[in-house]
Amino acid sequence: MNPTQDVLEKRVAAMEGALEETIKYVYDKVYNSNSFTACTNMPRFGLHSWLTPEQITHIVAFLLDPESPVNKD
């Protein structure tokens, strides 16, 4: 197992409490933000291939992981 895959699996395991719908919503929002909000300034990272699907998965894990700094008070 490569280190990137190991990190990804740990992050995904930490997200087990998140609902599948939430994970899908966040992934889709990062991939193509315009599919939810027509007039948004957020770039379509996946649609324009600025980020790979693996990188978007890492972002989703970072945003939803309870241990992530973005979720700390």
C-alpha positions, 0 to 999 in steps of 0.5 A: 500500500502506498503512503497516499492510499494509507493516508486516504484510508485513514481519513475515510475511516475517520469520516465513518460518522458522516452521512453518505449524502454529505460526503457525496454533496461535498465531493460534488460541490468541490468537483463542480460548484456550478451544478449547485449554484449557478452564480458562484465564485468557487472554481470547478476544480474537478470539471476543469481537471485542476484537481484529480478525483483523488485530490478532491477526495483528500479535500473532502476527508479534510473538511469532514474529518472530526479531527481536522483543524477546520472542525476544532473550536 
